[in-house]
Amino acid sequence: MIYSLNFNLTSEKTDYKGLYRALRNHFDASMRLLDAMWIIQTDKSADDIYKELGNYFDNGDFVIFQLQGDYEGWLDKKKWDFINDLFLEKVK
């Protein structure tokens, strides 16, 4: 499954280095698309992801969406290649 993880970058409490390390190491694939948005690929449910990463955030600072494949936007080629590869792999 492919998810978008979105969060606020304003909390002084958040250990962003630890969060980014977890995002890079705990999922099948991950990439930071925008300052506060990551795309990840994993077999885990949104609830499992929340339980794994939720301790990095204050209440109201974090949301997870499962992505289905209809997408568009302005990103650099490396990011589009990553996204397209994720969804092409999903179709196989």
Buried (B, 14 or more C-beta within 10 A) or exposed (E): BBBBBBBEEEBEEBEEEEBBEBBBEBBEBBBBBEEBEBBBBBEBEBEEBBEBBEEBBEEEBBEBEEBEEEBEEEBEEEBBEBBEEBBEEEEE
